[in-house]
């Protein structure tokens, strides 16, 4: 995420920001006084350093939250702000969660472009990977490297494509917000406190 060179539009008052968090804004910030994106707010709530990649959040879920935060309008971003508390500690175990989450985003994008062969192919790829890695243990350097390479390669590309499609929809804010809420709920349901594969950005 890169800082915007364009001044942000009118921002909500401090009284509107849940939990006295910094003012919500797009992109990364150097200090809470300048505002915060959704994941930076989650880091503060977790007692982590001021970062948009807090340790307590699954890295793929954090990537989706950053993308949604940066893509929606001010009103939708503020409405998503309470999710920061849930994102602060949401790291479900198991290798299948990453491709499942990306697949969820791809399926949301397919509802915008149901005839897209690219999205259909991405969806199948996510399902195949989720099925394959669900049978494999999370531990071990080989699996950690494989998960990292998948996320930094096809996984990240599939997620970016899905978010771009959703962002181009006439009701983009509604669709993106619904996707993030669904993703957080699914991740919270799968969080058990077990150690998760680290595949940071």
C-alpha positions as CSV (number, residue, x, y, z in Angstrom):
1,X,0.0,0.0,0.0
2,X,1.3,3.4,-0.9
3,X,0.4,6.7,0.6
4,X,-2.0,8.8,-1.5
5,X,-0.8,12.0,-3.0
6,X,-4.4,13.3,-3.2
7,X,-5.8,14.9,0.0
8,X,-8.6,12.7,1.5
9,X,-12.2,13.9,1.3
10,X,-13.9,15.1,4.4
11,X,-13.3,12.7,7.3
12,X,-15.6,11.7,10.1
13,X,-15.3,13.3,13.5
14,X,-13.4,11.6,16.3
15,X,-16.8,11.0,18.0
16,X,-17.8,8.7,15.1
17,X,-14.8,6.5,15.2
18,X,-15.5,3.3,17.3
19,X,-13.4,2.8,20.3
20,X,-11.5,6.1,20.0
21,X,-9.3,4.6,17.2
22,X,-7.5,6.8,14.8
23,X,-9.5,8.3,12.0
24,X,-10.1,5.7,9.2
25,X,-8.3,6.4,6.0
26,X,-7.0,4.7,2.8
27,X,-3.5,3.3,2.4
28,X,-0.7,3.0,5.0
29,X,0.1,5.6,7.6
30,X,3.3,6.5,9.4
31,X,1.7,7.3,12.7
32,X,-1.8,6.9,14.3
33,X,-2.1,10.7,14.4
34,X,-2.3,10.7,10.6
35,X,-5.1,8.1,10.7
36,X,-5.1,4.4,10.2
37,X,-6.3,1.8,7.7
38,X,-8.4,-1.1,9.0
39,X,-5.5,-3.4,9.6
40,X,-3.5,-0.7,11.4
41,X,-6.4,-0.2,13.7
42,X,-6.5,-4.0,14.3
43,X,-2.8,-3.9,15.2
44,X,-3.4,-1.2,17.8
45,X,-6.2,-3.1,19.3
46,X,-4.0,-6.2,19.5
47,X,-1.3,-4.2,21.3
48,X,1.0,-4.8,18.3
49,X,3.3,-2.2,16.8
50,X,1.7,0.2,14.3
51,X,1.6,-2.0,11.2
52,X,-0.9,-3.1,8.6
53,X,0.3,-6.7,9.0
54,X,-0.3,-7.6,12.7
55,X,0.9,-11.0,13.8
56,X,-2.6,-12.0,15.1
57,X,-4.3,-11.8,11.7
58,X,-4.0,-14.4,9.0
59,X,-1.9,-12.7,6.2
60,X,-4.4,-13.5,3.4
61,X,-7.3,-12.1,5.5
62,X,-5.2,-9.0,6.2
63,X,-4.5,-8.6,2.5
64,X,-8.2,-8.7,1.8
65,X,-8.9,-6.2,4.5
66,X,-6.3,-3.8,3.2
67,X,-7.7,-4.1,-0.3
68,X,-11.3,-3.5,0.8
69,X,-10.2,-0.6,3.1
70,X,-8.5,1.1,0.2
71,X,-11.2,0.5,-2.4
72,X,-14.4,1.5,-0.6
73,X,-15.7,5.0,0.1
74,X,-15.5,6.9,3.4
75,X,-19.0,5.9,4.6
76,X,-18.4,2.2,3.9
77,X,-14.9,2.3,5.5
78,X,-16.3,3.8,8.6
79,X,-19.1,1.1,8.8
80,X,-16.4,-1.6,8.6
81,X,-14.4,-0.1,11.4
82,X,-15.9,-2.4,14.2
83,X,-14.3,-5.3,12.3
84,X,-10.9,-4.2,13.5
85,X,-11.5,-5.8,16.9
86,X,-12.2,-9.2,15.3
87,X,-9.4,-8.9,12.8
88,X,-7.0,-8.2,15.7
89,X,-7.1,-11.9,16.7
90,X,-8.2,-14.0,13.7
91,X,-5.6,-16.6,12.5
92,X,-7.4,-19.9,11.8
93,X,-5.1,-23.0,11.6
94,X,-4.7,-25.2,8.7
95,X,-3.2,-24.8,5.2
96,X,-6.5,-24.8,3.4
97,X,-7.7,-21.4,4.8
98,X,-5.7,-19.3,2.4
99,X,-7.0,-20.8,-0.8
100,X,-10.5,-21.0,0.6
101,X,-10.5,-17.3,1.4
102,X,-9.1,-16.4,-2.0
103,X,-11.7,-18.7,-3.5
104,X,-14.4,-16.8,-1.6
105,X,-13.3,-13.6,-3.1
106,X,-13.2,-15.1,-6.6
107,X,-16.7,-16.5,-6.2
108,X,-17.9,-13.0,-5.1
109,X,-16.3,-11.6,-8.3
110,X,-18.0,-14.2,-10.4
111,X,-21.4,-13.0,-9.3
112,X,-20.4,-9.7,-11.0
113,X,-19.0,-11.4,-14.1
114,X,-20.6,-14.9,-14.3
115,X,-19.3,-15.5,-17.8
116,X,-15.6,-14.8,-17.0
117,X,-13.5,-17.8,-17.9
118,X,-10.6,-16.3,-16.0
119,X,-12.5,-16.1,-12.8
120,X,-13.9,-19.7,-13.3
121,X,-10.3,-20.9,-13.8
122,X,-9.1,-19.1,-10.7
123,X,-12.0,-20.5,-8.6
124,X,-11.2,-24.1,-9.7
125,X,-7.5,-23.6,-8.9
126,X,-8.3,-22.4,-5.4
127,X,-10.6,-25.3,-4.8
128,X,-8.0,-27.8,-6.0
129,X,-5.3,-26.3,-3.8
130,X,-7.6,-26.2,-0.7
131,X,-8.5,-29.8,-1.2
132,X,-4.9,-30.8,-1.7
133,X,-3.3,-29.0,1.3
134,X,-6.2,-29.9,3.6
135,X,-4.7,-33.4,3.7
136,X,-1.2,-32.1,4.5
137,X,0.1,-31.0,7.9
138,X,1.0,-27.3,8.4
139,X,4.3,-28.0,10.0
140,X,7.5,-28.4,8.1
141,X,9.8,-26.0,6.2
142,X,8.8,-27.4,2.8
143,X,5.1,-26.8,3.4
144,X,5.8,-23.3,4.7
145,X,7.8,-22.4,1.6
146,X,5.1,-23.9,-0.7
147,X,2.4,-21.9,1.0
148,X,4.5,-18.7,0.8
149,X,5.2,-19.2,-2.9
150,X,1.6,-19.9,-3.6
151,X,0.5,-16.8,-1.8
152,X,3.1,-14.5,-3.4
153,X,2.3,-15.9,-6.8
154,X,-1.1,-17.2,-8.0
155,X,-2.9,-16.6,-4.6
156,X,-2.1,-12.9,-4.5
157,X,-2.9,-12.5,-8.2
158,X,-6.2,-14.2,-7.9
159,X,-7.2,-12.1,-5.0
160,X,-6.1,-8.8,-6.7
161,X,-8.1,-9.7,-9.8
162,X,-11.2,-10.5,-7.8
163,X,-11.0,-7.2,-5.9
164,X,-10.6,-5.3,-9.1
165,X,-13.7,-6.9,-10.6
166,X,-15.7,-6.1,-7.4
167,X,-14.4,-2.6,-7.3
168,X,-15.7,-2.0,-10.9
169,X,-19.3,-3.0,-10.0
170,X,-21.9,-0.3,-9.7
171,X,-22.5,-1.3,-6.0
172,X,-18.8,-1.9,-5.3
173,X,-19.0,-0.7,-1.7
174,X,-21.8,-3.1,-0.8
175,X,-20.2,-6.1,-2.4
176,X,-16.7,-5.5,-1.0
177,X,-18.0,-4.8,2.5
178,X,-20.2,-8.0,2.3
179,X,-17.2,-10.0,1.2
180,X,-15.0,-8.8,4.0
181,X,-17.6,-9.4,6.6
182,X,-18.1,-13.0,5.2
183,X,-14.4,-13.6,5.2
184,X,-14.0,-12.4,8.8
185,X,-16.9,-14.6,10.0
186,X,-15.5,-17.6,8.2
187,X,-12.0,-17.0,9.7
188,X,-13.4,-16.4,13.2
189,X,-15.3,-19.7,12.9
190,X,-12.1,-21.5,12.0
191,X,-9.9,-19.9,14.6
192,X,-8.9,-22.3,17.4
193,X,-5.8,-20.8,18.8
194,X,-3.5,-23.3,17.1
195,X,-0.4,-22.2,15.3
196,X,-0.9,-21.2,11.7
197,X,1.5,-21.3,8.7
198,X,3.3,-18.0,8.5
199,X,3.2,-16.7,4.9
200,X,3.6,-13.0,5.3
201,X,3.2,-10.5,2.5
